[in-house]
Amino acid sequence: MMGCSNPHPHCQVWASSFLPNEACLEDRTQRQHLSQHGVPMLLEYAEQEARRKERLVVENADWIVVVPYWATWPYQTLLLPRRHVCRLQDLRDGERDSEWLRNPINPHAASFGLGFP
């Protein structure tokens, strides 16, 4: 069950006792890629985007922010770590302190010379 008690509902976290179909398919596909290629799919994707710089928004030593080729919304971005990380608690202190992780809208706001409220 999900509600809209937050002024900006995209910030809400909700949980259930099952993995939704789309997430289940993504998990299965990424596991297959890892077993076939020996590298996580999203890590490989991040490396390709960093090389090409076509959809790159910002990057640093720990993170890369891109507009994924499958984006369907204006300003849709994907924040990816530079190394394989399975869980948020596996992030190193410097990675965890990234301003992009705390506020991923900043790269867009900066491109317009704006701050985020």
N, CA, C and O atoms as a GROMACS GRO file, in nm:
protein
  468
    1MET      N    1   0.084  -0.117   0.000
    1MET     CA    2   0.000   0.000   0.000
    1MET      C    3   0.089   0.124   0.000
    1MET      O    4   0.190   0.128   0.071
    2MET      N    5   0.053   0.222  -0.078
    2MET     CA    6   0.132   0.344  -0.088
    2MET      C    7   0.038   0.463  -0.085
    2MET      O    8  -0.072   0.458  -0.140
    3GLY      N    9   0.081   0.571  -0.020
    3GLY     CA   10  -0.001   0.690  -0.013
    3GLY      C   11   0.075   0.812  -0.060
    3GLY      O   12   0.186   0.800  -0.114
    4CYS      N   13   0.017   0.927  -0.042
    4CYS     CA   14   0.078   1.052  -0.084
    4CYS      C   15   0.084   1.150   0.031
    4CYS      O   16   0.043   1.265   0.016
    5SER      N   17   0.134   1.109   0.145
    5SER     CA   18   0.141   1.197   0.260
    5SER      C   19   0.259   1.293   0.250
    5SER      O   20   0.260   1.397   0.316
    6ASN      N   21   0.357   1.261   0.168
    6ASN     CA   22   0.475   1.344   0.150
    6ASN      C   23   0.443   1.451   0.046
    6ASN      O   24   0.378   1.421  -0.055
    7PRO      N   25   0.486   1.578   0.067
    7PRO     CA   26   0.459   1.682  -0.032
    7PRO      C   27   0.514   1.647  -0.171
    7PRO      O   28   0.458   1.692  -0.272
    8HIS      N   29   0.619   1.570  -0.177
    8HIS     CA   30   0.674   1.525  -0.305
    8HIS      C   31   0.678   1.373  -0.302
    8HIS      O   32   0.776   1.316  -0.255
    9PRO      N   33   0.574   1.305  -0.351
    9PRO     CA   34   0.559   1.160  -0.332
    9PRO      C   35   0.669   1.075  -0.392
    9PRO      O   36   0.683   0.959  -0.353
   10HIS      N   37   0.748   1.128  -0.486
   10HIS     CA   38   0.856   1.048  -0.542
   10HIS      C   39   0.965   1.021  -0.438
   10HIS      O   40   1.053   0.937  -0.460
   11CYS      N   41   0.960   1.091  -0.328
   11CYS     CA   42   1.059   1.074  -0.222
   11CYS      C   43   1.020   0.964  -0.124
   11CYS      O   44   1.099   0.929  -0.036
   12GLN      N   45   0.901   0.909  -0.136
   12GLN     CA   46   0.855   0.810  -0.041
   12GLN      C   47   0.915   0.673  -0.069
   12GLN      O   48   0.938   0.636  -0.184
   13VAL      N   49   0.939   0.600   0.036
   13VAL     CA   50   0.985   0.463   0.027
   13VAL      C   51   0.873   0.374   0.076
   13VAL      O   52   0.813   0.400   0.180
   14TRP      N   53   0.844   0.270   0.001
   14TRP     CA   54   0.742   0.175   0.043
   14TRP      C   55   0.793   0.035   0.018
   14TRP      O   56   0.879   0.013  -0.066
   15ALA      N   57   0.740  -0.058   0.092
   15ALA     CA   58   0.791  -0.195   0.084
   15ALA      C   59   0.675  -0.294   0.084
   15ALA      O   60   0.564  -0.263   0.128
   16SER      N   61   0.703  -0.411   0.033
   16SER     CA   62   0.606  -0.520   0.034
   16SER      C   63   0.681  -0.650   0.060
   16SER      O   64   0.804  -0.651   0.070
   17SER      N   65   0.607  -0.758   0.070
   17SER     CA   66   0.670  -0.888   0.102
   17SER      C   67   0.709  -0.966  -0.023
   17SER      O   68   0.745  -1.083  -0.013
   18PHE      N   69   0.702  -0.903  -0.141
   18PHE     CA   70   0.736  -0.973  -0.265
   18PHE      C   71   0.811  -0.878  -0.358
   18PHE      O   72   0.806  -0.756  -0.341
   19LEU      N   73   0.880  -0.935  -0.456
   19LEU     CA   74   0.950  -0.857  -0.556
   19LEU      C   75   0.856  -0.839  -0.676
   19LEU      O   76   0.810  -0.938  -0.733
   20PRO      N   77   0.826  -0.715  -0.715
   20PRO     CA   78   0.735  -0.693  -0.828
   20PRO      C   79   0.789  -0.756  -0.957
   20PRO      O   80   0.910  -0.778  -0.970
   21ASN      N   81   0.700  -0.783  -1.051
   21ASN     CA   82   0.736  -0.853  -1.174
   21ASN      C   83   0.850  -0.786  -1.251
   21ASN      O   84   0.943  -0.854  -1.295
   22GLU      N   85   0.844  -0.655  -1.268
   22GLU     CA   86   0.947  -0.585  -1.346
   22GLU      C   87   1.083  -0.594  -1.277
   22GLU      O   88   1.184  -0.619  -1.343
   23ALA      N   89   1.086  -0.575  -1.146
   23ALA     CA   90   1.212  -0.586  -1.073
   23ALA      C   91   1.264  -0.729  -1.076
   23ALA      O   92   1.385  -0.750  -1.084
   24CYS      N   93   1.175  -0.826  -1.072
   24CYS     CA   94   1.214  -0.968  -1.080
   24CYS      C   95   1.278  -0.998  -1.215
   24CYS      O   96   1.379  -1.068  -1.221
   25LEU      N   97   1.222  -0.946  -1.322
   25LEU     CA   98   1.277  -0.965  -1.456
   25LEU      C   99   1.414  -0.897  -1.468
   25LEU      O  100   1.507  -0.956  -1.523
   26GLU      N  101   1.426  -0.775  -1.416
   26GLU     CA  102   1.555  -0.705  -1.418
   26GLU      C  103   1.660  -0.784  -1.342
   26GLU      O  104   1.773  -0.797  -1.389
   27ASP      N  105   1.626  -0.836  -1.225
   27ASP     CA  106   1.719  -0.915  -1.145
   27ASP      C  107   1.764  -1.039  -1.221
   27ASP      O  108   1.883  -1.070  -1.224
   28ARG      N  109   1.671  -1.109  -1.280
   28ARG     CA  110   1.704  -1.231  -1.355
   28ARG      C  111   1.795  -1.200  -1.475
   28ARG      O  112   1.893  -1.271  -1.499
   29THR      N  113   1.762  -1.095  -1.548
   29THR     CA  114   1.842  -1.055  -1.664
   29THR      C  115   1.984  -1.016  -1.624
   29THR      O  116   2.080  -1.053  -1.690
   30GLN      N  117   1.995  -0.940  -1.515
   30GLN     CA  118   2.128  -0.897  -1.471
   30GLN      C  119   2.210  -1.016  -1.418
   30GLN      O  120   2.332  -1.020  -1.439
   31ARG      N  121   2.148  -1.110  -1.353
   31ARG     CA  122   2.218  -1.231  -1.307
   31ARG      C  123   2.267  -1.313  -1.426
   31ARG      O  124   2.378  -1.366  -1.423
   32GLN      N  125   2.185  -1.324  -1.531
   32GLN     CA  126   2.226  -1.397  -1.652
   32GLN      C  127   2.345  -1.329  -1.718
   32GLN      O  128   2.439  -1.396  -1.760
   33HIS      N  129   2.342  -1.198  -1.726
   33HIS     CA  130   2.453  -1.124  -1.786
   33HIS      C  131   2.582  -1.147  -1.707
   33HIS      O  132   2.687  -1.170  -1.766
   34LEU      N  133   2.573  -1.142  -1.575
   34LEU     CA  134   2.689  -1.164  -1.490
   34LEU      C  135   2.747  -1.304  -1.512
   34LEU      O  136   2.869  -1.319  -1.522
   35SER      N  137   2.662  -1.404  -1.519
   35SER     CA  138   2.713  -1.541  -1.537
   35SER      C  139   2.771  -1.562  -1.676
   35SER      O  140   2.864  -1.640  -1.692
   36GLN      N  141   2.719  -1.493  -1.778
   36GLN     CA  142   2.768  -1.509  -1.914
   36GLN      C  143   2.892  -1.426  -1.944
   36GLN      O  144   2.978  -1.469  -2.021
   37HIS      N  145   2.903  -1.307  -1.884
   37HIS     CA  146   3.011  -1.214  -1.918
   37HIS      C  147   3.110  -1.190  -1.806
   37HIS      O  148   3.218  -1.134  -1.829
   38GLY      N  149   3.077  -1.231  -1.684
   38GLY     CA  150   3.169  -1.216  -1.572
   38GLY      C  151   3.179  -1.075  -1.517
   38GLY      O  152   3.265  -1.048  -1.434
   39VAL      N  153   3.093  -0.986  -1.561
   39VAL     CA  154   3.093  -0.848  -1.512
   39VAL      C  155   2.946  -0.805  -1.498
   39VAL      O  156   2.864  -0.840  -1.583
   40PRO      N  157   2.913  -0.730  -1.392
   40PRO     CA  158   2.775  -0.683  -1.377
   40PRO      C  159   2.733  -0.592  -1.494
   40PRO      O  160   2.811  -0.508  -1.539
   41MET      N  161   2.610  -0.612  -1.541
   41MET     CA  162   2.560  -0.538  -1.657
   41MET      C  163   2.567  -0.387  -1.638
   41MET      O  164   2.613  -0.315  -1.727
   42LEU      N  165   2.523  -0.338  -1.523
   42LEU     CA  166   2.520  -0.192  -1.502
   42LEU      C  167   2.660  -0.134  -1.486
   42LEU      O  168   2.681  -0.017  -1.518
   43LEU      N  169   2.754  -0.211  -1.436
   43LEU     CA  170   2.892  -0.164  -1.428
   43LEU      C  171   2.950  -0.153  -1.570
   43LEU      O  172   3.017  -0.055  -1.601
   44GLU      N  173   2.923  -0.251  -1.652
   44GLU     CA  174   2.966  -0.246  -1.792
   44GLU      C  175   2.900  -0.129  -1.865
   44GLU      O  176   2.965  -0.059  -1.943
   45TYR      N  177   2.773  -0.108  -1.840
   45TYR     CA  178   2.702   0.005  -1.901
   45TYR      C  179   2.763   0.138  -1.856
   45TYR      O  180   2.783   0.226  -1.940
   46ALA      N  181   2.792   0.153  -1.728
   46ALA     CA  182   2.853   0.276  -1.677
   46ALA      C  183   2.988   0.303  -1.745
   46ALA      O  184   3.018   0.417  -1.780
   47GLU      N  185   3.067   0.199  -1.762
   47GLU     CA  186   3.198   0.214  -1.828
   47GLU      C  187   3.181   0.258  -1.974
   47GLU      O  188   3.257   0.342  -2.023
   48GLN      N  189   3.083   0.203  -2.042
   48GLN     CA  190   3.057   0.242  -2.182
   48GLN      C  191   3.013   0.388  -2.190
   48GLN      O  192   3.061   0.463  -2.275
   49GLU      N  193   2.922   0.427  -2.103
   49GLU     CA  194   2.874   0.566  -2.104
   49GLU      C  195   2.987   0.663  -2.068
   49GLU      O  196   2.994   0.772  -2.125
   50ALA      N  197   3.074   0.625  -1.976
   50ALA     CA  198   3.187   0.711  -1.938
   50ALA      C  199   3.282   0.730  -2.057
   50ALA      O  200   3.336   0.838  -2.077
   51ARG      N  201   3.303   0.624  -2.134
   51ARG     CA  202   3.390   0.632  -2.251
   51ARG      C  203   3.328   0.718  -2.361
   51ARG      O  204   3.395   0.804  -2.419
   52ARG      N  205   3.202   0.696  -2.389
   52ARG     CA  206   3.134   0.765  -2.500
   52ARG      C  207   3.102   0.911  -2.470
   52ARG      O  208   3.111   0.997  -2.559
   53LYS      N  209   3.065   0.940  -2.346
   53LYS     CA  210   3.031   1.076  -2.300
   53LYS      C  211   2.914   1.139  -2.377
   53LYS      O  212   2.899   1.261  -2.375
   54GLU      N  213   2.831   1.058  -2.444
   54GLU     CA  214   2.717   1.110  -2.519
   54GLU      C  215   2.600   1.148  -2.427
   54GLU      O  216   2.534   1.249  -2.450
   55ARG      N  217   2.577   1.068  -2.325
   55ARG     CA  218   2.463   1.090  -2.235
   55ARG      C  219   2.511   1.120  -2.093
   55ARG      O  220   2.434   1.112  -1.997
   56LEU      N  221   2.636   1.154  -2.080
   56LEU     CA  222   2.697   1.182  -1.950
   56LEU      C  223   2.648   1.316  -1.896
   56LEU      O  224   2.654   1.417  -1.966
   57VAL      N  225   2.600   1.316  -1.772
   57VAL     CA  226   2.558   1.441  -1.707
   57VAL      C  227   2.675   1.492  -1.623
   57VAL      O  228   2.723   1.603  -1.646
   58VAL      N  229   2.721   1.413  -1.528
   58VAL     CA  230   2.838   1.445  -1.445
   58VAL      C  231   2.903   1.314  -1.403
   58VAL      O  232   2.842   1.207  -1.409
   59GLU      N  233   3.029   1.324  -1.362
   59GLU     CA  234   3.100   1.207  -1.311
   59GLU      C  235   3.207   1.252  -1.213
   59GLU      O  236   3.254   1.366  -1.217
   60ASN      N  237   3.245   1.161  -1.126
   60ASN     CA  238   3.361   1.182  -1.040
   60ASN      C  239   3.428   1.046  -1.021
   60ASN      O  240   3.396   0.951  -1.093
   61ALA      N  241   3.519   1.035  -0.928
   61ALA     CA  242   3.593   0.910  -0.909
   61ALA      C  243   3.504   0.794  -0.862
   61ALA      O  244   3.536   0.678  -0.887
   62ASP      N  245   3.394   0.825  -0.794
   62ASP     CA  246   3.308   0.721  -0.736
   62ASP      C  247   3.178   0.696  -0.811
   62ASP      O  248   3.126   0.584  -0.807
   63TRP      N  249   3.125   0.797  -0.878
   63TRP     CA  250   2.991   0.789  -0.938
   63TRP      C  251   2.989   0.843  -1.079
   63TRP      O  252   3.074   0.922  -1.119
   64ILE      N  253   2.890   0.799  -1.154
   64ILE     CA  254   2.862   0.854  -1.286
   64ILE      C  255   2.710   0.874  -1.294
   64ILE      O  256   2.633   0.787  -1.253
   65VAL      N  257   2.668   0.988  -1.348
   65VAL     CA  258   2.526   1.017  -1.369
   65VAL      C  259   2.506   1.031  -1.518
   65VAL      O  260   2.570   1.114  -1.583
   66VAL      N  261   2.416   0.950  -1.573
   66VAL     CA  262   2.388   0.953  -1.717
   66VAL      C  263   2.238   0.963  -1.740
   66VAL      O  264   2.157   0.932  -1.653
   67VAL      N  265   2.202   1.007  -1.858
   67VAL     CA  266   2.065   0.995  -1.905
   67VAL      C  267   2.063   0.862  -1.980
   67VAL      O  268   2.120   0.853  -2.089
   68PRO      N  269   2.000   0.760  -1.926
   68PRO     CA  270   2.005   0.629  -1.991
   68PRO      C  271   1.936   0.632  -2.128
   68PRO      O  272   1.842   0.708  -2.149
   69TYR      N  273   1.984   0.548  -2.218
   69TYR     CA  274   1.926   0.548  -2.353
   69TYR      C  275   1.778   0.508  -2.350
   69TYR      O  276   1.706   0.536  -2.446
   70TRP      N  277   1.733   0.445  -2.244
   70TRP     CA  278   1.594   0.404  -2.233
   70TRP      C  279   1.508   0.507  -2.157
   70TRP      O  280   1.394   0.478  -2.123
   71ALA      N  281   1.562   0.624  -2.131
   71ALA     CA  282   1.489   0.726  -2.056
   71ALA      C  283   1.357   0.760  -2.124
   71ALA      O  284   1.351   0.773  -2.247
   72THR      N  285   1.252   0.774  -2.045
   72THR     CA  286   1.121   0.808  -2.099
   72THR      C  287   1.068   0.940  -2.045
   72THR      O  288   0.966   0.990  -2.093
   73TRP      N  289   1.136   0.999  -1.947
   73TRP     CA  290   1.091   1.123  -1.885
   73TRP      C  291   1.197   1.230  -1.902
   73TRP      O  292   1.316   1.199  -1.904
   74PRO      N  293   1.156   1.357  -1.915
   74PRO     CA  294   1.255   1.465  -1.921
   74PRO      C  295   1.342   1.465  -1.794
   74PRO      O  296   1.290   1.451  -1.683
   75TYR      N  297   1.466   1.479  -1.811
   75TYR     CA  298   1.563   1.485  -1.701
   75TYR      C  299   1.572   1.355  -1.622
   75TYR      O  300   1.613   1.356  -1.506
   76GLN      N  301   1.534   1.244  -1.682
   76GLN     CA  302   1.550   1.114  -1.616
   76GLN      C  303   1.698   1.079  -1.615
   76GLN      O  304   1.764   1.082  -1.720
   77THR      N  305   1.751   1.047  -1.499
   77THR     CA  306   1.892   1.011  -1.489
   77THR      C  307   1.910   0.880  -1.416
   77THR      O  308   1.820   0.831  -1.347
   78LEU      N  309   2.028   0.824  -1.433
   78LEU     CA  310   2.066   0.700  -1.366
   78LEU      C  311   2.198   0.727  -1.296
   78LEU      O  312   2.296   0.764  -1.360
   79LEU      N  313   2.200   0.708  -1.166
   79LEU     CA  314   2.319   0.726  -1.084
   79LEU      C  315   2.382   0.589  -1.064
   79LEU      O  316   2.319   0.500  -1.006
   80LEU      N  317   2.506   0.571  -1.110
   80LEU     CA  318   2.573   0.441  -1.102
   80LEU      C  319   2.708   0.453  -1.032
   80LEU      O  320   2.782   0.549  -1.054
   81PRO      N  321   2.739   0.356  -0.948
   81PRO     CA  322   2.872   0.355  -0.886
   81PRO      C  323   2.977   0.311  -0.987
   81PRO      O  324   2.946   0.244  -1.085
   82ARG      N  325   3.102   0.349  -0.964
   82ARG     CA  326   3.213   0.311  -1.052
   82ARG      C  327   3.262   0.169  -1.024
   82ARG      O  328   3.340   0.114  -1.102
   83ARG      N  329   3.217   0.111  -0.913
   83ARG     CA  330   3.259  -0.025  -0.879
   83ARG      C  331   3.135  -0.106  -0.843
   83ARG      O  332   3.029  -0.049  -0.816
   84HIS      N  333   3.149  -0.236  -0.842
   84HIS     CA  334   3.037  -0.324  -0.812
   84HIS      C  335   2.999  -0.312  -0.664
   84HIS      O  336   3.080  -0.341  -0.575
   85VAL      N  337   2.876  -0.270  -0.639
   85VAL     CA  338   2.823  -0.255  -0.503
   85VAL      C  339   2.686  -0.321  -0.500
   85VAL      O  340   2.597  -0.285  -0.577
   86CYS      N  341   2.670  -0.419  -0.413
   86CYS     CA  342   2.542  -0.490  -0.405
   86CYS      C  343   2.441  -0.421  -0.315
   86CYS      O  344   2.321  -0.424  -0.343
   87ARG      N  345   2.488  -0.360  -0.208
   87ARG     CA  346   2.399  -0.302  -0.106
   87ARG      C  347   2.449  -0.164  -0.066
   87ARG      O  348   2.569  -0.136  -0.071
   88LEU      N  349   2.356  -0.078  -0.025
   88LEU     CA  350   2.397   0.055   0.019
   88LEU      C  351   2.496   0.049   0.135
   88LEU      O  352   2.586   0.133   0.144
   89GLN      N  353   2.480  -0.048   0.224
   89GLN     CA  354   2.572  -0.056   0.338
   89GLN      C  355   2.714  -0.097   0.295
   89GLN      O  356   2.807  -0.087   0.375
   90ASP      N  357   2.730  -0.142   0.169
   90ASP     CA  358   2.863  -0.178   0.118
   90ASP      C  359   2.939  -0.057   0.064
   90ASP      O  360   3.055  -0.070   0.025
   91LEU      N  361   2.876   0.060   0.061
   91LEU     CA  362   2.943   0.180   0.012
   91LEU      C  363   3.053   0.222   0.109
   91LEU      O  364   3.037   0.210   0.230
   92ARG      N  365   3.162   0.270   0.055
   92ARG     CA  366   3.270   0.326   0.138
   92ARG      C  367   3.227   0.463   0.187
   92ARG      O  368   3.132   0.522   0.134
   93ASP      N  369   3.295   0.514   0.289
   93ASP     CA  370   3.258   0.644   0.347
   93ASP      C  371   3.252   0.754   0.242
   93ASP      O  372   3.155   0.830   0.238
   94GLY      N  373   3.352   0.765   0.157
   94GLY     CA  374   3.355   0.868   0.054
   94GLY      C  375   3.242   0.853  -0.046
   94GLY      O  376   3.187   0.953  -0.092
   95GLU      N  377   3.207   0.731  -0.081
   95GLU     CA  378   3.097   0.706  -0.173
   95GLU      C  379   2.964   0.743  -0.109
   95GLU      O  380   2.875   0.799  -0.174
   96ARG      N  381   2.950   0.711   0.017
   96ARG     CA  382   2.827   0.737   0.091
   96ARG      C  383   2.806   0.887   0.110
   96ARG      O  384   2.692   0.933   0.120
   97ASP      N  385   2.914   0.964   0.116
   97ASP     CA  386   2.906   1.108   0.140
   97ASP      C  387   2.885   1.189   0.013
   97ASP      O  388   2.882   1.312   0.018
   98SER      N  389   2.872   1.122  -0.100
   98SER     CA  390   2.856   1.194  -0.227
   98SER      C  391   2.732   1.282  -0.227
   98SER      O  392   2.624   1.239  -0.186
   99GLU      N  393   2.748   1.406  -0.272
   99GLU     CA  394   2.633   1.497  -0.280
   99GLU      C  395   2.529   1.445  -0.378
   99GLU      O  396   2.410   1.472  -0.361
  100TRP      N  397   2.570   1.371  -0.480
  100TRP     CA  398   2.476   1.319  -0.578
  100TRP      C  399   2.389   1.210  -0.519
  100TRP      O  400   2.274   1.193  -0.559
  101LEU      N  401   2.442   1.135  -0.423
  101LEU     CA  402   2.364   1.032  -0.358
  101LEU      C  403   2.261   1.095  -0.264
  101LEU      O  404   2.148   1.047  -0.252
  102ARG      N  405   2.301   1.204  -0.200
  102ARG     CA  406   2.209   1.274  -0.109
  102ARG      C  407   2.104   1.353  -0.186
  102ARG      O  408   1.989   1.362  -0.143
  103ASN      N  409   2.142   1.411  -0.299
  103ASN     CA  410   2.050   1.496  -0.374
  103ASN      C  411   2.079   1.482  -0.524
  103ASN      O  412   2.149   1.566  -0.581
  104PRO      N  413   2.025   1.378  -0.588
  104PRO     CA  414   2.059   1.352  -0.728
  104PRO      C  415   2.006   1.455  -0.827
  104PRO      O  416   2.040   1.449  -0.945
  105ILE      N  417   1.924   1.550  -0.784
  105ILE     CA  418   1.876   1.655  -0.873
  105ILE      C  419   1.983   1.762  -0.897
  105ILE      O  420   1.974   1.837  -0.994
  106ASN      N  421   2.083   1.770  -0.811
  106ASN     CA  422   2.185   1.874  -0.822
  106ASN      C  423   2.253   1.882  -0.959
  106ASN      O  424   2.273   1.993  -1.008
  107PRO      N  425   2.289   1.770  -1.023
  107PRO     CA  426   2.352   1.784  -1.155
  107PRO      C  427   2.263   1.858  -1.255
  107PRO      O  428   2.315   1.934  -1.337
  108HIS      N  429   2.131   1.839  -1.250
  108HIS     CA  430   2.041   1.911  -1.340
  108HIS      C  431   2.030   2.057  -1.300
  108HIS      O  432   2.038   2.146  -1.385
  109ALA      N  433   2.013   2.081  -1.172
  109ALA     CA  434   2.000   2.218  -1.123
  109ALA      C  435   2.125   2.300  -1.159
  109ALA      O  436   2.115   2.416  -1.198
  110ALA      N  437   2.241   2.238  -1.145
  110ALA     CA  438   2.367   2.307  -1.177
  110ALA      C  439   2.374   2.345  -1.325
  110ALA      O  440   2.428   2.449  -1.360
  111SER      N  441   2.319   2.260  -1.411
  111SER     CA  442   2.326   2.290  -1.555
  111SER      C  443   2.240   2.412  -1.591
  111SER      O  444   2.261   2.472  -1.696
  112PHE      N  445   2.146   2.450  -1.504
  112PHE     CA  446   2.063   2.568  -1.526
  112PHE      C  447   2.106   2.684  -1.436
  112PHE      O  448   2.041   2.788  -1.434
  113GLY      N  449   2.215   2.665  -1.360
  113GLY     CA  450   2.261   2.769  -1.269
  113GLY      C  451   2.170   2.788  -1.150
  113GLY      O  452   2.160   2.898  -1.096
  114LEU      N  453   2.101   2.680  -1.109
  114LEU     CA  454   2.007   2.690  -0.999
  114LEU      C  455   2.049   2.600  -0.883
  114LEU      O  456   2.122   2.503  -0.902
  115GLY      N  457   2.004   2.633  -0.765
  115GLY     CA  458   2.019   2.545  -0.650
  115GLY      C  459   1.888   2.470  -0.629
  115GLY      O  460   1.784   2.512  -0.678
  116PHE      N  461   1.894   2.362  -0.557
  116PHE     CA  462   1.772   2.288  -0.528
  116PHE      C  463   1.722   2.327  -0.392
  116PHE      O  464   1.800   2.330  -0.297
  117PRO      N  465   1.593   2.360  -0.377
  117PRO     CA  466   1.542   2.408  -0.248
  117PRO      C  467   1.552   2.306  -0.137
  117PRO      O  468   1.513   2.333  -0.024
   0.00000   0.00000   0.00000
